[in-house]
Amino acid sequence: MDRKKVYEIFPQTGVAEIRFGMSPDEVERFWGAPSRKLKNFLGNRSEVRDAELMTYAADETVAEIGFPSSYANVTVQGVQIFQQAHSRTISELHALDSDAYEGDGFIVFRTLGVSLSGFRGDDFKALTVTAFRIGWWDESLKDMAPMTA
């Protein structure tokens, strides 16, 4: 994985060349073999490439794609996730998607299909962004509060 590459998040579709619903073999053709395979705490298959994390649903297709702040060029609809003040990233994403929720350190923009972690803190190394397929966060949203401006 190239940390200098621009990784554009396409809401409800995927990231760069990777689309939700792809198989692990299809992902490997674009982004290479994973350096590590594991099960997350929910039992879903996950793969790590450098520091990028790919998570698969029960049907073994891509459901979520995550990046830490060391991938400086992650964007969604022109918003540079890691290259500006956290508060600006949050407000720009909220302006694009008012169907947003917050809880347990996460901010979830449901319509965009994007979640942020660590953006209310001050540790740049703790920041992550994920793109997710429709419905992936729905169960967790029940325990979160609607985000206010």
Chimera marker file (.cmm) of the C-alpha trace (Angstrom):
<marker_set name="trace">
<marker id="1" x="0.000" y="0.000" z="0.000" r="1" g="1" b="0" radius="0.5"/>
<marker id="2" x="1.196" y="3.457" z="-0.859" r="1" g="1" b="0" radius="0.5"/>
<marker id="3" x="0.689" y="5.929" z="1.992" r="1" g="1" b="0" radius="0.5"/>
<marker id="4" x="1.196" y="8.869" z="-0.394" r="1" g="1" b="0" radius="0.5"/>
<marker id="5" x="-1.555" y="7.805" z="-2.813" r="1" g="1" b="0" radius="0.5"/>
<marker id="6" x="-4.898" y="9.628" z="-2.751" r="1" g="1" b="0" radius="0.5"/>
<marker id="7" x="-7.576" y="7.266" z="-1.457" r="1" g="1" b="0" radius="0.5"/>
<marker id="8" x="-10.919" y="8.730" z="-2.467" r="1" g="1" b="0" radius="0.5"/>
<marker id="9" x="-13.918" y="7.424" z="-0.548" r="1" g="1" b="0" radius="0.5"/>
<marker id="10" x="-16.941" y="7.031" z="-2.800" r="1" g="1" b="0" radius="0.5"/>
<marker id="11" x="-19.965" y="7.167" z="-0.465" r="1" g="1" b="0" radius="0.5"/>
<marker id="12" x="-21.776" y="3.833" z="-0.148" r="1" g="1" b="0" radius="0.5"/>
<marker id="13" x="-19.609" y="2.419" z="-2.964" r="1" g="1" b="0" radius="0.5"/>
<marker id="14" x="-16.027" y="1.891" z="-1.797" r="1" g="1" b="0" radius="0.5"/>
<marker id="15" x="-12.548" y="3.391" z="-1.749" r="1" g="1" b="0" radius="0.5"/>
<marker id="16" x="-10.378" y="3.995" z="-4.827" r="1" g="1" b="0" radius="0.5"/>
<marker id="17" x="-10.536" y="0.749" z="-6.875" r="1" g="1" b="0" radius="0.5"/>
<marker id="18" x="-12.108" y="-1.331" z="-4.106" r="1" g="1" b="0" radius="0.5"/>
<marker id="19" x="-15.883" y="-1.691" z="-4.079" r="1" g="1" b="0" radius="0.5"/>
<marker id="20" x="-18.122" y="-3.010" z="-1.331" r="1" g="1" b="0" radius="0.5"/>
<marker id="21" x="-19.195" y="-6.532" z="-2.208" r="1" g="1" b="0" radius="0.5"/>
<marker id="22" x="-15.812" y="-7.546" z="-3.674" r="1" g="1" b="0" radius="0.5"/>
<marker id="23" x="-14.301" y="-10.874" z="-2.671" r="1" g="1" b="0" radius="0.5"/>
<marker id="24" x="-10.892" y="-11.185" z="-0.968" r="1" g="1" b="0" radius="0.5"/>
<marker id="25" x="-9.417" y="-12.407" z="-4.282" r="1" g="1" b="0" radius="0.5"/>
<marker id="26" x="-10.706" y="-9.335" z="-6.108" r="1" g="1" b="0" radius="0.5"/>
<marker id="27" x="-9.245" y="-7.050" z="-3.434" r="1" g="1" b="0" radius="0.5"/>
<marker id="28" x="-5.899" y="-8.832" z="-3.682" r="1" g="1" b="0" radius="0.5"/>
<marker id="29" x="-5.746" y="-8.181" z="-7.452" r="1" g="1" b="0" radius="0.5"/>
<marker id="30" x="-5.867" y="-4.431" z="-6.801" r="1" g="1" b="0" radius="0.5"/>
<marker id="31" x="-4.095" y="-3.962" z="-3.454" r="1" g="1" b="0" radius="0.5"/>
<marker id="32" x="-1.967" y="-7.093" z="-3.193" r="1" g="1" b="0" radius="0.5"/>
<marker id="33" x="-1.873" y="-9.846" z="-0.634" r="1" g="1" b="0" radius="0.5"/>
<marker id="34" x="-2.601" y="-8.955" z="2.978" r="1" g="1" b="0" radius="0.5"/>
<marker id="35" x="0.289" y="-8.962" z="5.415" r="1" g="1" b="0" radius="0.5"/>
<marker id="36" x="-2.012" y="-10.374" z="8.091" r="1" g="1" b="0" radius="0.5"/>
<marker id="37" x="-5.413" y="-12.068" z="8.333" r="1" g="1" b="0" radius="0.5"/>
<marker id="38" x="-7.453" y="-12.085" z="11.531" r="1" g="1" b="0" radius="0.5"/>
<marker id="39" x="-10.952" y="-12.138" z="13.004" r="1" g="1" b="0" radius="0.5"/>
<marker id="40" x="-12.197" y="-8.928" z="14.591" r="1" g="1" b="0" radius="0.5"/>
<marker id="41" x="-14.006" y="-8.844" z="17.948" r="1" g="1" b="0" radius="0.5"/>
<marker id="42" x="-17.316" y="-9.495" z="16.168" r="1" g="1" b="0" radius="0.5"/>
<marker id="43" x="-15.895" y="-12.542" z="14.410" r="1" g="1" b="0" radius="0.5"/>
<marker id="44" x="-15.628" y="-10.924" z="10.976" r="1" g="1" b="0" radius="0.5"/>
<marker id="45" x="-12.704" y="-11.723" z="8.720" r="1" g="1" b="0" radius="0.5"/>
<marker id="46" x="-10.261" y="-8.822" z="8.500" r="1" g="1" b="0" radius="0.5"/>
<marker id="47" x="-7.101" y="-8.280" z="6.501" r="1" g="1" b="0" radius="0.5"/>
<marker id="48" x="-4.278" y="-5.836" z="7.094" r="1" g="1" b="0" radius="0.5"/>
<marker id="49" x="-2.216" y="-4.316" z="4.299" r="1" g="1" b="0" radius="0.5"/>
<marker id="50" x="0.463" y="-2.049" z="5.750" r="1" g="1" b="0" radius="0.5"/>
<marker id="51" x="-1.837" y="-0.183" z="8.187" r="1" g="1" b="0" radius="0.5"/>
<marker id="52" x="-5.034" y="-0.310" z="6.101" r="1" g="1" b="0" radius="0.5"/>
<marker id="53" x="-7.735" y="-2.622" z="7.479" r="1" g="1" b="0" radius="0.5"/>
<marker id="54" x="-10.244" y="-4.434" z="5.250" r="1" g="1" b="0" radius="0.5"/>
<marker id="55" x="-13.225" y="-6.072" z="6.965" r="1" g="1" b="0" radius="0.5"/>
<marker id="56" x="-15.515" y="-8.608" z="5.326" r="1" g="1" b="0" radius="0.5"/>
<marker id="57" x="-19.158" y="-9.379" z="6.116" r="1" g="1" b="0" radius="0.5"/>
<marker id="58" x="-20.450" y="-12.894" z="6.829" r="1" g="1" b="0" radius="0.5"/>
<marker id="59" x="-20.831" y="-13.432" z="3.071" r="1" g="1" b="0" radius="0.5"/>
<marker id="60" x="-17.039" y="-12.863" z="2.684" r="1" g="1" b="0" radius="0.5"/>
<marker id="61" x="-17.424" y="-9.615" z="0.740" r="1" g="1" b="0" radius="0.5"/>
<marker id="62" x="-15.929" y="-6.197" z="1.551" r="1" g="1" b="0" radius="0.5"/>
<marker id="63" x="-18.001" y="-4.350" z="4.147" r="1" g="1" b="0" radius="0.5"/>
<marker id="64" x="-15.588" y="-1.779" z="5.630" r="1" g="1" b="0" radius="0.5"/>
<marker id="65" x="-12.251" y="-0.214" z="4.659" r="1" g="1" b="0" radius="0.5"/>
<marker id="66" x="-10.256" y="1.649" z="7.296" r="1" g="1" b="0" radius="0.5"/>
<marker id="67" x="-7.232" y="3.941" z="7.304" r="1" g="1" b="0" radius="0.5"/>
<marker id="68" x="-5.162" y="5.493" z="10.105" r="1" g="1" b="0" radius="0.5"/>
<marker id="69" x="-3.900" y="9.074" z="9.978" r="1" g="1" b="0" radius="0.5"/>
<marker id="70" x="-0.590" y="7.927" z="8.475" r="1" g="1" b="0" radius="0.5"/>
<marker id="71" x="-2.522" y="7.753" z="5.183" r="1" g="1" b="0" radius="0.5"/>
<marker id="72" x="-2.603" y="11.526" z="4.788" r="1" g="1" b="0" radius="0.5"/>
<marker id="73" x="-4.485" y="11.651" z="1.498" r="1" g="1" b="0" radius="0.5"/>
<marker id="74" x="-7.850" y="10.095" z="2.317" r="1" g="1" b="0" radius="0.5"/>
<marker id="75" x="-10.685" y="12.255" z="0.992" r="1" g="1" b="0" radius="0.5"/>
<marker id="76" x="-14.449" y="12.151" z="0.631" r="1" g="1" b="0" radius="0.5"/>
<marker id="77" x="-16.267" y="14.587" z="-1.649" r="1" g="1" b="0" radius="0.5"/>
<marker id="78" x="-13.372" y="17.043" z="-1.452" r="1" g="1" b="0" radius="0.5"/>
<marker id="79" x="-12.976" y="16.872" z="2.333" r="1" g="1" b="0" radius="0.5"/>
<marker id="80" x="-9.390" y="16.099" z="3.296" r="1" g="1" b="0" radius="0.5"/>
<marker id="81" x="-9.914" y="13.890" z="6.322" r="1" g="1" b="0" radius="0.5"/>
<marker id="82" x="-6.476" y="14.146" z="7.963" r="1" g="1" b="0" radius="0.5"/>
<marker id="83" x="-5.003" y="17.336" z="6.485" r="1" g="1" b="0" radius="0.5"/>
<marker id="84" x="-6.916" y="19.935" z="8.458" r="1" g="1" b="0" radius="0.5"/>
<marker id="85" x="-8.151" y="20.659" z="11.958" r="1" g="1" b="0" radius="0.5"/>
<marker id="86" x="-10.333" y="17.863" z="13.358" r="1" g="1" b="0" radius="0.5"/>
<marker id="87" x="-13.211" y="20.259" z="13.990" r="1" g="1" b="0" radius="0.5"/>
<marker id="88" x="-13.146" y="21.389" z="10.359" r="1" g="1" b="0" radius="0.5"/>
<marker id="89" x="-13.230" y="17.794" z="9.088" r="1" g="1" b="0" radius="0.5"/>
<marker id="90" x="-16.197" y="17.051" z="11.342" r="1" g="1" b="0" radius="0.5"/>
<marker id="91" x="-18.134" y="20.168" z="10.309" r="1" g="1" b="0" radius="0.5"/>
<marker id="92" x="-17.443" y="19.700" z="6.590" r="1" g="1" b="0" radius="0.5"/>
<marker id="93" x="-18.630" y="16.087" z="6.728" r="1" g="1" b="0" radius="0.5"/>
<marker id="94" x="-21.656" y="17.090" z="8.827" r="1" g="1" b="0" radius="0.5"/>
<marker id="95" x="-22.554" y="19.707" z="6.210" r="1" g="1" b="0" radius="0.5"/>
<marker id="96" x="-22.576" y="16.899" z="3.610" r="1" g="1" b="0" radius="0.5"/>
<marker id="97" x="-24.447" y="14.455" z="5.856" r="1" g="1" b="0" radius="0.5"/>
<marker id="98" x="-26.722" y="15.551" z="8.671" r="1" g="1" b="0" radius="0.5"/>
<marker id="99" x="-27.698" y="11.901" z="9.358" r="1" g="1" b="0" radius="0.5"/>
<marker id="100" x="-24.755" y="11.608" z="11.751" r="1" g="1" b="0" radius="0.5"/>
<marker id="101" x="-24.366" y="9.874" z="15.113" r="1" g="1" b="0" radius="0.5"/>
<marker id="102" x="-21.828" y="10.038" z="17.924" r="1" g="1" b="0" radius="0.5"/>
<marker id="103" x="-20.873" y="7.690" z="20.736" r="1" g="1" b="0" radius="0.5"/>
<marker id="104" x="-18.019" y="5.660" z="22.270" r="1" g="1" b="0" radius="0.5"/>
<marker id="105" x="-15.407" y="7.791" z="20.495" r="1" g="1" b="0" radius="0.5"/>
<marker id="106" x="-16.947" y="7.326" z="17.048" r="1" g="1" b="0" radius="0.5"/>
<marker id="107" x="-18.716" y="9.717" z="14.719" r="1" g="1" b="0" radius="0.5"/>
<marker id="108" x="-20.749" y="7.940" z="12.047" r="1" g="1" b="0" radius="0.5"/>
<marker id="109" x="-21.995" y="9.728" z="8.942" r="1" g="1" b="0" radius="0.5"/>
<marker id="110" x="-24.642" y="7.261" z="7.877" r="1" g="1" b="0" radius="0.5"/>
<marker id="111" x="-25.510" y="8.612" z="4.423" r="1" g="1" b="0" radius="0.5"/>
<marker id="112" x="-21.877" y="9.127" z="3.425" r="1" g="1" b="0" radius="0.5"/>
<marker id="113" x="-20.961" y="5.720" z="4.812" r="1" g="1" b="0" radius="0.5"/>
<marker id="114" x="-18.002" y="7.138" z="6.747" r="1" g="1" b="0" radius="0.5"/>
<marker id="115" x="-16.968" y="6.779" z="10.376" r="1" g="1" b="0" radius="0.5"/>
<marker id="116" x="-14.338" y="8.738" z="12.287" r="1" g="1" b="0" radius="0.5"/>
<marker id="117" x="-12.558" y="7.661" z="15.447" r="1" g="1" b="0" radius="0.5"/>
<marker id="118" x="-10.423" y="9.815" z="17.735" r="1" g="1" b="0" radius="0.5"/>
<marker id="119" x="-11.485" y="13.123" z="16.173" r="1" g="1" b="0" radius="0.5"/>
<marker id="120" x="-12.694" y="14.598" z="19.464" r="1" g="1" b="0" radius="0.5"/>
<marker id="121" x="-9.252" y="14.061" z="21.028" r="1" g="1" b="0" radius="0.5"/>
<marker id="122" x="-5.843" y="15.565" z="20.397" r="1" g="1" b="0" radius="0.5"/>
<marker id="123" x="-3.756" y="12.481" z="19.522" r="1" g="1" b="0" radius="0.5"/>
<marker id="124" x="-3.149" y="12.624" z="15.760" r="1" g="1" b="0" radius="0.5"/>
<marker id="125" x="-1.828" y="9.055" z="15.739" r="1" g="1" b="0" radius="0.5"/>
<marker id="126" x="-5.141" y="7.778" z="17.161" r="1" g="1" b="0" radius="0.5"/>
<marker id="127" x="-7.248" y="9.085" z="14.258" r="1" g="1" b="0" radius="0.5"/>
<marker id="128" x="-8.919" y="6.652" z="11.886" r="1" g="1" b="0" radius="0.5"/>
<marker id="129" x="-11.475" y="6.869" z="9.124" r="1" g="1" b="0" radius="0.5"/>
<marker id="130" x="-13.483" y="4.021" z="7.670" r="1" g="1" b="0" radius="0.5"/>
<marker id="131" x="-15.744" y="3.743" z="4.672" r="1" g="1" b="0" radius="0.5"/>
<marker id="132" x="-18.555" y="1.232" z="5.076" r="1" g="1" b="0" radius="0.5"/>
<marker id="133" x="-21.331" y="-0.320" z="3.060" r="1" g="1" b="0" radius="0.5"/>
<marker id="134" x="-24.993" y="0.522" z="3.614" r="1" g="1" b="0" radius="0.5"/>
<marker id="135" x="-26.303" y="-0.951" z="6.850" r="1" g="1" b="0" radius="0.5"/>
<marker id="136" x="-22.913" y="-1.934" z="8.285" r="1" g="1" b="0" radius="0.5"/>
<marker id="137" x="-23.202" y="0.414" z="11.318" r="1" g="1" b="0" radius="0.5"/>
<marker id="138" x="-27.006" y="0.288" z="11.724" r="1" g="1" b="0" radius="0.5"/>
<marker id="139" x="-27.056" y="-1.964" z="14.803" r="1" g="1" b="0" radius="0.5"/>
<marker id="140" x="-24.411" y="0.161" z="16.586" r="1" g="1" b="0" radius="0.5"/>
<marker id="141" x="-26.296" y="3.391" z="15.857" r="1" g="1" b="0" radius="0.5"/>
<marker id="142" x="-29.026" y="2.312" z="18.272" r="1" g="1" b="0" radius="0.5"/>
<marker id="143" x="-26.576" y="2.984" z="21.124" r="1" g="1" b="0" radius="0.5"/>
<marker id="144" x="-25.369" y="6.326" z="19.733" r="1" g="1" b="0" radius="0.5"/>
<marker id="145" x="-26.863" y="9.821" z="19.891" r="1" g="1" b="0" radius="0.5"/>
<marker id="146" x="-27.694" y="11.956" z="16.876" r="1" g="1" b="0" radius="0.5"/>
<marker id="147" x="-24.864" y="14.416" z="16.325" r="1" g="1" b="0" radius="0.5"/>
<marker id="148" x="-25.654" y="18.071" z="16.849" r="1" g="1" b="0" radius="0.5"/>
<marker id="149" x="-23.953" y="20.874" z="14.968" r="1" g="1" b="0" radius="0.5"/>
<link id1="1" id2="2" r="1" g="1" b="0" radius="0.2"/>
<link id1="2" id2="3" r="1" g="1" b="0" radius="0.2"/>
<link id1="3" id2="4" r="1" g="1" b="0" radius="0.2"/>
<link id1="4" id2="5" r="1" g="1" b="0" radius="0.2"/>
<link id1="5" id2="6" r="1" g="1" b="0" radius="0.2"/>
<link id1="6" id2="7" r="1" g="1" b="0" radius="0.2"/>
<link id1="7" id2="8" r="1" g="1" b="0" radius="0.2"/>
<link id1="8" id2="9" r="1" g="1" b="0" radius="0.2"/>
<link id1="9" id2="10" r="1" g="1" b="0" radius="0.2"/>
<link id1="10" id2="11" r="1" g="1" b="0" radius="0.2"/>
<link id1="11" id2="12" r="1" g="1" b="0" radius="0.2"/>
<link id1="12" id2="13" r="1" g="1" b="0" radius="0.2"/>
<link id1="13" id2="14" r="1" g="1" b="0" radius="0.2"/>
<link id1="14" id2="15" r="1" g="1" b="0" radius="0.2"/>
<link id1="15" id2="16" r="1" g="1" b="0" radius="0.2"/>
<link id1="16" id2="17" r="1" g="1" b="0" radius="0.2"/>
<link id1="17" id2="18" r="1" g="1" b="0" radius="0.2"/>
<link id1="18" id2="19" r="1" g="1" b="0" radius="0.2"/>
<link id1="19" id2="20" r="1" g="1" b="0" radius="0.2"/>
<link id1="20" id2="21" r="1" g="1" b="0" radius="0.2"/>
<link id1="21" id2="22" r="1" g="1" b="0" radius="0.2"/>
<link id1="22" id2="23" r="1" g="1" b="0" radius="0.2"/>
<link id1="23" id2="24" r="1" g="1" b="0" radius="0.2"/>
<link id1="24" id2="25" r="1" g="1" b="0" radius="0.2"/>
<link id1="25" id2="26" r="1" g="1" b="0" radius="0.2"/>
<link id1="26" id2="27" r="1" g="1" b="0" radius="0.2"/>
<link id1="27" id2="28" r="1" g="1" b="0" radius="0.2"/>
<link id1="28" id2="29" r="1" g="1" b="0" radius="0.2"/>
<link id1="29" id2="30" r="1" g="1" b="0" radius="0.2"/>
<link id1="30" id2="31" r="1" g="1" b="0" radius="0.2"/>
<link id1="31" id2="32" r="1" g="1" b="0" radius="0.2"/>
<link id1="32" id2="33" r="1" g="1" b="0" radius="0.2"/>
<link id1="33" id2="34" r="1" g="1" b="0" radius="0.2"/>
<link id1="34" id2="35" r="1" g="1" b="0" radius="0.2"/>
<link id1="35" id2="36" r="1" g="1" b="0" radius="0.2"/>
<link id1="36" id2="37" r="1" g="1" b="0" radius="0.2"/>
<link id1="37" id2="38" r="1" g="1" b="0" radius="0.2"/>
<link id1="38" id2="39" r="1" g="1" b="0" radius="0.2"/>
<link id1="39" id2="40" r="1" g="1" b="0" radius="0.2"/>
<link id1="40" id2="41" r="1" g="1" b="0" radius="0.2"/>
<link id1="41" id2="42" r="1" g="1" b="0" radius="0.2"/>
<link id1="42" id2="43" r="1" g="1" b="0" radius="0.2"/>
<link id1="43" id2="44" r="1" g="1" b="0" radius="0.2"/>
<link id1="44" id2="45" r="1" g="1" b="0" radius="0.2"/>
<link id1="45" id2="46" r="1" g="1" b="0" radius="0.2"/>
<link id1="46" id2="47" r="1" g="1" b="0" radius="0.2"/>
<link id1="47" id2="48" r="1" g="1" b="0" radius="0.2"/>
<link id1="48" id2="49" r="1" g="1" b="0" radius="0.2"/>
<link id1="49" id2="50" r="1" g="1" b="0" radius="0.2"/>
<link id1="50" id2="51" r="1" g="1" b="0" radius="0.2"/>
<link id1="51" id2="52" r="1" g="1" b="0" radius="0.2"/>
<link id1="52" id2="53" r="1" g="1" b="0" radius="0.2"/>
<link id1="53" id2="54" r="1" g="1" b="0" radius="0.2"/>
<link id1="54" id2="55" r="1" g="1" b="0" radius="0.2"/>
<link id1="55" id2="56" r="1" g="1" b="0" radius="0.2"/>
<link id1="56" id2="57" r="1" g="1" b="0" radius="0.2"/>
<link id1="57" id2="58" r="1" g="1" b="0" radius="0.2"/>
<link id1="58" id2="59" r="1" g="1" b="0" radius="0.2"/>
<link id1="59" id2="60" r="1" g="1" b="0" radius="0.2"/>
<link id1="60" id2="61" r="1" g="1" b="0" radius="0.2"/>
<link id1="61" id2="62" r="1" g="1" b="0" radius="0.2"/>
<link id1="62" id2="63" r="1" g="1" b="0" radius="0.2"/>
<link id1="63" id2="64" r="1" g="1" b="0" radius="0.2"/>
<link id1="64" id2="65" r="1" g="1" b="0" radius="0.2"/>
<link id1="65" id2="66" r="1" g="1" b="0" radius="0.2"/>
<link id1="66" id2="67" r="1" g="1" b="0" radius="0.2"/>
<link id1="67" id2="68" r="1" g="1" b="0" radius="0.2"/>
<link id1="68" id2="69" r="1" g="1" b="0" radius="0.2"/>
<link id1="69" id2="70" r="1" g="1" b="0" radius="0.2"/>
<link id1="70" id2="71" r="1" g="1" b="0" radius="0.2"/>
<link id1="71" id2="72" r="1" g="1" b="0" radius="0.2"/>
<link id1="72" id2="73" r="1" g="1" b="0" radius="0.2"/>
<link id1="73" id2="74" r="1" g="1" b="0" radius="0.2"/>
<link id1="74" id2="75" r="1" g="1" b="0" radius="0.2"/>
<link id1="75" id2="76" r="1" g="1" b="0" radius="0.2"/>
<link id1="76" id2="77" r="1" g="1" b="0" radius="0.2"/>
<link id1="77" id2="78" r="1" g="1" b="0" radius="0.2"/>
<link id1="78" id2="79" r="1" g="1" b="0" radius="0.2"/>
<link id1="79" id2="80" r="1" g="1" b="0" radius="0.2"/>
<link id1="80" id2="81" r="1" g="1" b="0" radius="0.2"/>
<link id1="81" id2="82" r="1" g="1" b="0" radius="0.2"/>
<link id1="82" id2="83" r="1" g="1" b="0" radius="0.2"/>
<link id1="83" id2="84" r="1" g="1" b="0" radius="0.2"/>
<link id1="84" id2="85" r="1" g="1" b="0" radius="0.2"/>
<link id1="85" id2="86" r="1" g="1" b="0" radius="0.2"/>
<link id1="86" id2="87" r="1" g="1" b="0" radius="0.2"/>
<link id1="87" id2="88" r="1" g="1" b="0" radius="0.2"/>
<link id1="88" id2="89" r="1" g="1" b="0" radius="0.2"/>
<link id1="89" id2="90" r="1" g="1" b="0" radius="0.2"/>
<link id1="90" id2="91" r="1" g="1" b="0" radius="0.2"/>
<link id1="91" id2="92" r="1" g="1" b="0" radius="0.2"/>
<link id1="92" id2="93" r="1" g="1" b="0" radius="0.2"/>
<link id1="93" id2="94" r="1" g="1" b="0" radius="0.2"/>
<link id1="94" id2="95" r="1" g="1" b="0" radius="0.2"/>
<link id1="95" id2="96" r="1" g="1" b="0" radius="0.2"/>
<link id1="96" id2="97" r="1" g="1" b="0" radius="0.2"/>
<link id1="97" id2="98" r="1" g="1" b="0" radius="0.2"/>
<link id1="98" id2="99" r="1" g="1" b="0" radius="0.2"/>
<link id1="99" id2="100" r="1" g="1" b="0" radius="0.2"/>
<link id1="100" id2="101" r="1" g="1" b="0" radius="0.2"/>
<link id1="101" id2="102" r="1" g="1" b="0" radius="0.2"/>
<link id1="102" id2="103" r="1" g="1" b="0" radius="0.2"/>
<link id1="103" id2="104" r="1" g="1" b="0" radius="0.2"/>
<link id1="104" id2="105" r="1" g="1" b="0" radius="0.2"/>
<link id1="105" id2="106" r="1" g="1" b="0" radius="0.2"/>
<link id1="106" id2="107" r="1" g="1" b="0" radius="0.2"/>
<link id1="107" id2="108" r="1" g="1" b="0" radius="0.2"/>
<link id1="108" id2="109" r="1" g="1" b="0" radius="0.2"/>
<link id1="109" id2="110" r="1" g="1" b="0" radius="0.2"/>
<link id1="110" id2="111" r="1" g="1" b="0" radius="0.2"/>
<link id1="111" id2="112" r="1" g="1" b="0" radius="0.2"/>
<link id1="112" id2="113" r="1" g="1" b="0" radius="0.2"/>
<link id1="113" id2="114" r="1" g="1" b="0" radius="0.2"/>
<link id1="114" id2="115" r="1" g="1" b="0" radius="0.2"/>
<link id1="115" id2="116" r="1" g="1" b="0" radius="0.2"/>
<link id1="116" id2="117" r="1" g="1" b="0" radius="0.2"/>
<link id1="117" id2="118" r="1" g="1" b="0" radius="0.2"/>
<link id1="118" id2="119" r="1" g="1" b="0" radius="0.2"/>
<link id1="119" id2="120" r="1" g="1" b="0" radius="0.2"/>
<link id1="120" id2="121" r="1" g="1" b="0" radius="0.2"/>
<link id1="121" id2="122" r="1" g="1" b="0" radius="0.2"/>
<link id1="122" id2="123" r="1" g="1" b="0" radius="0.2"/>
<link id1="123" id2="124" r="1" g="1" b="0" radius="0.2"/>
<link id1="124" id2="125" r="1" g="1" b="0" radius="0.2"/>
<link id1="125" id2="126" r="1" g="1" b="0" radius="0.2"/>
<link id1="126" id2="127" r="1" g="1" b="0" radius="0.2"/>
<link id1="127" id2="128" r="1" g="1" b="0" radius="0.2"/>
<link id1="128" id2="129" r="1" g="1" b="0" radius="0.2"/>
<link id1="129" id2="130" r="1" g="1" b="0" radius="0.2"/>
<link id1="130" id2="131" r="1" g="1" b="0" radius="0.2"/>
<link id1="131" id2="132" r="1" g="1" b="0" radius="0.2"/>
<link id1="132" id2="133" r="1" g="1" b="0" radius="0.2"/>
<link id1="133" id2="134" r="1" g="1" b="0" radius="0.2"/>
<link id1="134" id2="135" r="1" g="1" b="0" radius="0.2"/>
<link id1="135" id2="136" r="1" g="1" b="0" radius="0.2"/>
<link id1="136" id2="137" r="1" g="1" b="0" radius="0.2"/>
<link id1="137" id2="138" r="1" g="1" b="0" radius="0.2"/>
<link id1="138" id2="139" r="1" g="1" b="0" radius="0.2"/>
<link id1="139" id2="140" r="1" g="1" b="0" radius="0.2"/>
<link id1="140" id2="141" r="1" g="1" b="0" radius="0.2"/>
<link id1="141" id2="142" r="1" g="1" b="0" radius="0.2"/>
<link id1="142" id2="143" r="1" g="1" b="0" radius="0.2"/>
<link id1="143" id2="144" r="1" g="1" b="0" radius="0.2"/>
<link id1="144" id2="145" r="1" g="1" b="0" radius="0.2"/>
<link id1="145" id2="146" r="1" g="1" b="0" radius="0.2"/>
<link id1="146" id2="147" r="1" g="1" b="0" radius="0.2"/>
<link id1="147" id2="148" r="1" g="1" b="0" radius="0.2"/>
<link id1="148" id2="149" r="1" g="1" b="0" radius="0.2"/>
</marker_set>
